[in-house]
Amino acid sequence: MSSMFEAKYINVAWSDSETVRRIQEASDSIEIELYDTNIYKLEAVTYSKVALNVSGQLAFSFIDTDINFIPYIINSSNEKIELISVKNDKTGKVWWIENGKWNRKLKYRDSPLCRHAGEAEVVFGDIHCMIHVRSLSFTHDELNLYLQDFTNDLWDLILKEDSYVSGRAKIKEVKLAKQELIELIELFIKYVEKVLKNPKKELRETQIVQDSKKVRPIPRTFMEIATKGMSKLLTGRGYLESYNVAENRYIHAIVNKLYILMNNMLIVTNRSIGKLDKDVQFIQKRLSTFSDTWIVDKEKFELKIQKLETLHQKYIDSIHTAISNQDHQMNIGLVEPITLYVKLENQSEDYYGWMQFWGKLKEKESDSWYEFNDKSSFSFEFNSQIFSEIFKPYSEYKITAYIEKKVPLRYRNGSGSTYKRKFLYIQAIEPIKTKVINKLNQSYQEKYALEQTNWIRSLNSEERKEQEYEKVALNKRTTSLSTVKEELNNLVGSLKPATLKLKRIKKQLIQSKIIINNHFPGSMTFVQNPHYQGAHKIYKQVINTSGLDESLFNSLLETENIGIVDIPAIYERWCLLQIIKVLIDKYHFIPENNWKELLITQVLKHGKNITIEFNNFDLDVHILLTYEKELSNDKRPDYVLDFTSKNTNNESFTYRLVLDAKFYENINEQGGISSVIDLLYNKKNYAEDGNNGVYILHPSKASTPLTTTPQTWSKNSYYGEDLVFKWDSVPPNHKYGAVFISPIIHDGEYLDDLQRLIGMTLQYLSHSKIFCIVCGSSNCHMDVRKTKSGYEKYFYTCNDCKHFFVNNYCSNCLNRLWKHGSYWTYHATDASQPYNIQCPKCADLL
């Protein structure tokens, strides 16, 4: 950001057209990027459907307030509109805003800039700031859901009762269970109720109208006599009982705090029950889709064929390029070229720059492959510098070339001779059978068969087994969720009465005109009166054993004042909470002791380079989560997760995952997910020269489906599992992508896509130990079998949630692969075979 100015969303409340009553500033400044010398860029959003009392408008403030120019806007119609200044008396900052039309009825100045999507420019002397305003049509209620979900998730994280995530307590390291906490609250209520039966009070002098015979005169008494003469009633000195004393004000304060605590526990618990219900509904929906047949998506199947045809054409083009790259002088003096049909089999090591294959040959297509009478064989040699990407094992080609026939090499052990054919100069190559050609022919045949059955096919025996594994896991999950729901319902049954009692006591304190004061008076009342003493003592026990100290609790209360003026900032912080929830709840990472204070600091102060450490000792993985980390190239993405683990040789391994939250309602307006990923991964180099994984988090409900192979996860998520983008030259192998995440638009467990990403990083990229991607358990049973190619294949079943998964290696490139069924897979799957995954490194189907 420029040191000369900053930009924020502010809400201006006006007394009249010239007088500002109050200014509410967003908690964070808008990011401003240097585009060129004296030219900056920023991105703003419209709030067309947000209620007027919380609408935000774009404002600018200068570090040097003594400026000698009037800033102005150049709108999309090339009109020059001068800004006006307003001062925030609370912060002392002067903000420059649009001089919009005054609305007398609603008392506000219109802000056309924040009501229309498009381009604009703000000019400050010789500084120009280009503004891109993108649309936002979420309703006020929808935006408020983000804020509510953010607040609830924050309370949920802070109130975690599990010992492995307990916050720093002053007396005990392990928190009491919620039920025991409720018992303390009940005891606290009993003490306060006894306080209210006989509260401390004091007589306070006041002026009251009295009988003139009993009046205790004050100056006003003599004024009344002088002006009205003697009367039966005169104003004199009197006394009233008041309960608004320091001790009661403190009691009101701690009652209020514990009411807020209990009420938030109740809200969080009820919200968890609601989410459990949605999870069960989603599981039942998934179970209802299982059958002995599979409905093939015709459009995606045809996209698969189109992709194979494109790959085949690229291969043909590469053949032409390779042939043209040969040294044309090599055919001088050679005999006439010949045409052969060649079947390549196993590949041997290169020999002085020549690729070597074992194989067979024939002269005509109609001929049979030549067979030797003894154990002799053919060996074929090609220039590896030119044809390394052309000739592949287990493929057939028609080749016209100048060939050198070498003297047969006979082996002494009687295994026959080797007849070498060295392809010195190749004129033409026609692929007859390659993996792509085989897949194309198979796909053409499969398409014809599917057209006859209206795009429905029966599952084979292996697919039925895979489906049964998923059913068992889902039924187990349903049982577990029902158990958790029953426990939460019991908790609500205890929370609700205690919360209502605190609410009633709070109302009684208000009716007694006792105000709130958090300062502990330290008077003898808290020593001599057992009820005051008991209330104070139990309150301290509740705070000290709930993972909350006074400072943390007060900070939590401050978050209640966060508004939706800057919803992109709320979304950014909401995503941070979801990352932490996945690490703690799903994968059982233990955060460092003061993680709650660090989290609150980020939420309230929006600090930079704030780090929280997480450890999973079962997996031997350490994660350093950094918010607003400055990379080596001076870029500052939203979140950076640095994974440190050990491989099977006990060697340390590190991997960096970069995440950036983009609150795009319609990401297609930004050029689509491809453009946004391209911007972050390539242009802004969040990947740090390809070393980091880079993913965007977004809530776009209108994004174009990404993958060319069907997936059962959100169509708006992409895990770098396949060639998709125009700038892809090789499969990205899970190096970049996008994750759809929203609390208001989801089908089923809305954290699944984010959980899949973090689980993939742990399992596939960080070389951690074996664990379940669904529940995070490392308690897994393993079976080892052999593949057709002779490699070992590992089958795992989670003993806790019954999730079944497989680990093996790509037969083509030996890349490590994981199969997680049709829902939890992060690899691409075949259009017609939901359990057949594709290698993300070489795009080969298993």
Long-range contacts (C-beta under 8 A, 24 or more apart in sequence): 1-29, 1-31, 1-32, 2-32, 2-34, 2-40, 2-127, 3-63, 4-62, 4-63, 4-64, 4-124, 4-127, 5-32, 5-60, 5-61, 5-62, 5-63, 5-124, 5-127, 5-129, 6-30, 6-32, 6-60, 6-61, 6-63, 7-32, 7-42, 7-58, 7-59, 7-60, 7-129, 8-58, 8-59, 8-61, 8-95, 8-566, 9-56, 9-57, 9-58, 9-59, 9-565, 9-566, 10-56, 10-57, 10-59, 10-88, 10-95, 10-97, 10-565, 11-53, 11-54, 11-55, 11-56, 11-57, 11-563, 11-565, 12-57, 12-86, 12-97, 12-108, 12-109, 14-107, 14-108, 14-109, 15-107, 16-107, 17-102, 17-104, 17-109, 20-86, 20-87, 23-86, 23-87, 23-88, 23-89, 23-90, 23-95, 24-563, 24-565, 25-88, 25-91, 25-93, 25-565, 26-56, 26-565, 26-566, 26-569, 27-562, 27-566, 27-569, 27-604, 27-606, 28-566, 28-569, 28-606, 30-58, 32-129, 35-130, 38-126, 38-127, 38-128, 39-128, 39-129, 39-130, 40-127, 40-128, 40-129, 40-130, 41-129, 41-130, 41-131, 41-132, 42-129, 42-130, 42-131, 42-132, 43-131, 43-132, 43-133, 43-134, 44-113, 44-114, 44-131, 44-132, 44-133, 44-134, 45-133, 45-134, 45-135, 45-136, 45-567, 45-568, 45-663, 46-114, 46-115, 46-116, 46-117, 46-133, 46-134, 46-135, 46-136, 46-137, 47-114, 47-115, 47-136, 47-567, 48-115, 48-135, 48-136, 48-137, 49-137, 49-138, 49-139, 49-140, 50-140, 50-143, 50-564, 51-140, 52-106, 52-108, 54-140, 54-563, 54-564, 54-565, 55-111, 55-114, 55-565, 56-114, 56-565, 56-566, 57-97, 57-98, 57-111, 57-113, 57-114, 58-97, 58-98, 58-111, 58-113, 58-114, 58-131, 59-86, 59-95, 59-96, 59-97, 60-95, 60-96, 60-97, 60-122, 60-124, 60-129, 61-93, 61-94, 61-95, 61-96, 62-94, 62-96, 62-124, 65-94, 67-124, 67-125, 68-125, 69-124, 69-125, 71-96, 71-122, 71-123, 71-124, 72-122, 72-123, 73-98, 73-113, 73-120, 73-121, 73-122, 73-123, 74-120, 74-121, 74-122, 74-123, 75-112, 75-113, 75-120, 76-116, 76-118, 76-119, 76-120, 83-122, 117-669, 134-664, 134-669, 134-670, 135-665, 135-666, 135-669, 136-567, 136-665, 137-665, 138-567, 138-665, 140-564, 142-744, 143-564, 143-567, 144-564, 145-743, 145-744, 146-564, 146-567, 146-570, 146-571, 146-574, 146-743, 146-744, 147-562, 147-563, 147-564, 147-567, 147-570, 149-574, 149-743, 149-744, 150-562, 150-570, 150-573, 150-574, 150-577, 151-559, 151-560, 151-562, 152-264, 152-267, 152-268, 152-271, 153-574, 153-577, 153-578, 153-581, 154-556, 154-559, 154-577, 154-599, 154-603, 155-264, 155-265, 155-267, 155-268, 155-556, 156-268, 156-271, 156-272, 156-581, 157-577, 157-580, 157-581, 157-584, 157-596, 157-599, 158-547, 158-548, 158-552, 158-556, 158-596, 158-599, 158-600, 159-264, 159-265, 159-268, 159-546, 159-547, 160-547, 160-584, 164-588, 164-590, 165-584, 165-590, 165-591, 166-547, 167-547, 167-548, 167-552, 167-593, 167-595, 167-596, 168-547, 168-549, 168-593, 168-594, 168-596, 168-597, 169-544, 169-545, 169-546, 169-547, 169-549, 170-544, 170-549, 171-544, 171-545, 172-544, 172-545, 175-545, 175-546, 175-547, 176-545, 176-546, 178-265, 178-491, 178-495, 179-491, 179-494, 181-542, 181-545, 181-546, 182-494, 182-495, 182-498, 184-538, 184-541, 184-542, 184-545, 185-258, 185-262, 185-498, 185-502, 185-542, 186-498, 187-534, 187-538, 188-258, 188-535, 188-538, 188-539, 188-542, 189-498, 189-501, 189-502, 189-505, 191-531, 191-532, 191-534, 191-535, 191-538, 192-251, 192-255, 192-505, 192-531, 192-535, 193-505, 194-531, 195-248, 195-251, 195-529, 195-531, 195-532, 195-535, 196-505, 196-508, 196-509, 198-531, 199-243, 199-248, 199-512, 200-243, 200-245, 200-247, 200-248, 200-525, 200-529, 200-532, 201-241, 201-242, 201-243, 201-245, 202-241, 202-242, 202-245, 203-239, 203-240, 203-241, 203-242, 204-239, 204-240, 204-242, 205-237, 205-238, 205-239, 206-238, 206-239, 206-240, 207-235, 207-236, 207-237, 207-238, 208-235, 208-236, 208-238, 208-240, 209-233, 209-234, 209-235, 209-236, 210-234, 210-235, 210-236, 210-238, 242-513, 243-512, 243-513, 243-514, 244-512, 244-513, 244-514, 244-515, 246-517, 246-519, 246-521, 246-523, 247-521, 247-523, 247-525, 247-526, 247-532, 248-509, 248-512, 248-514, 249-514, 249-515, 249-516, 249-517, 250-517, 250-518, 250-519, 250-520, 250-521, 250-536, 251-509, 251-514, 251-532, 251-535, 252-506, 252-509, 252-514, 252-515, 252-516, 252-517, 253-516, 253-517, 253-518, 254-535, 254-536, 254-539, 255-502, 255-505, 255-506, 255-509, 256-506, 256-516, 257-539, 257-553, 257-557, 258-502, 258-539, 258-542, 259-499, 259-502, 259-503, 259-506, 260-557, 261-542, 261-546, 261-548, 261-553, 262-495, 262-498, 262-499, 262-502, 263-499, 263-503, 265-495, 266-492, 266-495, 266-496, 266-499, 269-488, 269-491, 269-492, 269-495, 270-492, 272-488, 273-485, 273-488, 273-489, 273-492, 275-749, 276-481, 276-484, 276-485, 276-488, 277-485, 278-748, 278-749, 279-481, 279-748, 279-749, 280-478, 280-481, 280-482, 281-748, 282-747, 282-748, 282-749, 283-474, 283-477, 283-478, 283-481, 283-748, 284-478, 285-748, 286-470, 286-474, 286-748, 286-823, 287-471, 287-474, 287-475, 290-467, 290-470, 290-471, 292-458, 292-459, 292-464, 293-456, 293-457, 293-458, 293-459, 294-456, 294-457, 294-458, 294-459, 294-463, 294-832, 294-834, 295-455, 295-456, 296-450, 296-455, 296-456, 296-457, 296-831, 296-832, 297-455, 297-710, 297-831, 298-450, 298-455, 300-708, 300-709, 300-710, 300-831, 301-443, 301-447, 301-450, 301-455, 301-831, 301-832, 302-447, 303-708, 303-709, 303-831, 304-443, 304-708, 304-709, 304-830, 304-831, 305-440, 305-443, 305-444, 305-447, 307-708, 307-723, 308-436, 308-439, 308-440, 308-443, 309-440, 311-436, 312-436, 312-437, 312-440, 315-431, 315-434, 315-436, 316-431, 318-389, 318-390, 319-390, 319-429, 319-431, 322-386, 322-387, 322-389, 322-390, 322-429, 323-426, 323-427, 323-428, 323-429, 325-386, 326-383, 326-386, 326-425, 326-426, 327-425, 328-425, 330-402, 330-424, 330-425, 331-402, 331-424, 331-425, 334-402, 334-424, 334-425, 335-402, 337-400, 337-401, 337-402, 337-403, 337-425, 337-427, 338-400, 338-401, 338-403, 339-363, 339-398, 339-399, 339-400, 340-398, 340-399, 340-401, 340-403, 340-421, 341-365, 341-367, 341-396, 341-397, 341-398, 341-399, 341-432, 342-380, 342-396, 342-397, 342-398, 342-399, 343-369, 343-395, 343-396, 344-380, 344-391, 344-392, 344-393, 344-394, 344-395, 344-396, 344-397, 345-393, 345-394, 346-393, 347-393, 348-379, 350-384, 351-381, 353-383, 353-384, 353-385, 354-381, 354-382, 354-383, 354-384, 354-422, 355-381, 355-382, 355-383, 355-384, 355-387, 355-388, 355-391, 356-380, 356-381, 357-382, 357-391, 357-393, 361-421, 365-398, 372-416, 374-416, 374-417, 375-414, 375-415, 375-416, 376-408, 376-416, 376-417, 376-418, 376-419, 377-416, 377-418, 377-419, 378-418, 378-419, 378-420, 378-421, 379-418, 379-419, 379-420, 379-421, 380-420, 380-421, 380-423, 381-420, 381-421, 381-422, 381-423, 382-423, 382-426, 383-423, 387-426, 390-429, 392-434, 392-435, 394-435, 395-431, 395-433, 395-434, 395-435, 396-431, 396-432, 396-433, 396-434, 397-429, 397-430, 397-431, 397-432, 398-428, 398-429, 398-430, 398-432, 399-423, 399-426, 399-428, 399-429, 399-430, 400-426, 400-427, 400-428, 401-425, 401-426, 401-427, 401-428, 402-426, 402-427, 435-812, 435-844, 439-845, 446-832, 450-832, 457-832, 462-835, 463-833, 463-834, 463-835, 466-804, 466-821, 466-822, 466-835, 469-797, 469-802, 469-804, 469-821, 470-804, 470-821, 470-822, 470-823, 472-802, 472-804, 473-774, 473-798, 473-801, 473-802, 473-803, 473-804, 473-821, 476-801, 476-802, 477-774, 477-801, 480-801, 518-554, 547-596, 551-597, 552-596, 552-597, 552-600, 555-597, 555-600, 555-604, 556-600, 558-604, 559-600, 559-603, 559-604, 562-603, 567-663, 568-661, 568-663, 569-606, 571-661, 571-663, 571-699, 572-638, 572-661, 572-663, 573-602, 573-603, 574-743, 575-638, 575-639, 575-659, 575-661, 575-697, 575-741, 576-602, 576-627, 576-638, 576-639, 578-741, 578-751, 578-754, 579-625, 579-639, 579-641, 579-659, 579-754, 579-758, 580-612, 580-625, 581-751, 582-751, 582-754, 582-755, 582-758, 583-614, 583-623, 583-625, 583-758, 584-614, 586-751, 586-755, 586-758, 586-759, 586-775, 586-776, 587-616, 587-758, 587-759, 587-762, 587-771, 587-776, 588-616, 588-618, 588-776, 589-614, 589-615, 589-616, 589-621, 589-623, 590-614, 590-615, 590-616, 590-617, 602-627, 608-636, 618-769, 618-771, 618-778, 619-645, 619-762, 619-768, 619-769, 619-771, 619-778, 620-645, 620-646, 620-768, 620-769, 621-645, 621-762, 621-766, 621-768, 631-658, 631-686, 631-688, 632-688, 633-685, 633-688, 635-684, 635-685, 635-686, 637-680, 637-686, 637-694, 641-758, 641-761, 643-761, 643-762, 643-765, 643-766, 645-766, 645-767, 645-768, 646-767, 647-767, 648-767, 653-766, 653-767, 655-693, 655-761, 655-765, 655-766, 656-688, 656-691, 656-692, 656-693, 657-692, 657-693, 657-695, 657-758, 657-761, 657-765, 658-686, 658-687, 658-692, 658-693, 658-694, 658-695, 659-695, 659-696, 659-697, 660-686, 660-694, 660-695, 660-696, 660-697, 661-696, 661-697, 661-698, 662-696, 662-697, 662-698, 663-698, 663-699, 664-698, 664-699, 664-700, 665-699, 665-700, 665-701, 665-702, 666-700, 666-701, 666-702, 666-703, 667-698, 667-700, 667-702, 667-703, 667-716, 668-700, 668-702, 668-703, 668-704, 672-703, 672-704, 673-698, 673-703, 673-704, 673-706, 673-716, 673-718, 673-738, 674-706, 674-724, 674-725, 674-726, 676-738, 677-725, 677-736, 677-737, 677-738, 678-725, 678-727, 680-736, 681-735, 681-736, 682-727, 687-735, 687-736, 690-735, 693-720, 693-734, 693-735, 693-736, 693-761, 693-765, 694-735, 694-736, 695-736, 695-737, 695-738, 695-739, 695-757, 696-737, 696-738, 696-739, 697-738, 697-739, 697-741, 697-754, 698-738, 698-739, 698-740, 698-741, 699-740, 699-741, 699-742, 699-744, 699-745, 700-740, 701-742, 701-745, 703-740, 706-738, 707-828, 709-828, 709-829, 709-830, 709-831, 709-838, 710-829, 710-831, 710-834, 711-825, 711-828, 711-829, 712-822, 712-823, 712-834, 713-752, 713-753, 713-756, 713-823, 714-740, 714-746, 714-747, 714-753, 716-740, 717-753, 717-756, 719-756, 719-757, 719-760, 719-826, 720-840, 721-826, 721-827, 721-828, 721-838, 721-840, 722-828, 722-838, 722-840, 722-843, 723-843, 731-839, 731-840, 731-841, 731-842, 731-843, 732-840, 733-815, 733-840, 733-841, 734-760, 734-764, 734-765, 734-826, 734-840, 756-824, 756-826, 757-826, 759-826, 760-826, 763-818, 764-816, 764-818, 764-826, 770-796, 770-807, 772-796, 772-798, 772-800, 772-801, 772-803, 772-805, 773-803, 773-805, 773-818, 773-820, 773-824, 774-798, 774-801, 774-803, 774-824, 775-800, 775-801, 775-803, 777-801, 787-811, 808-846, 810-839, 810-841, 810-842, 810-844, 810-846, 811-844, 811-846, 812-839, 812-842, 812-844, 813-839, 813-841, 813-842, 813-844, 815-839, 815-840, 815-841, 815-842, 817-846
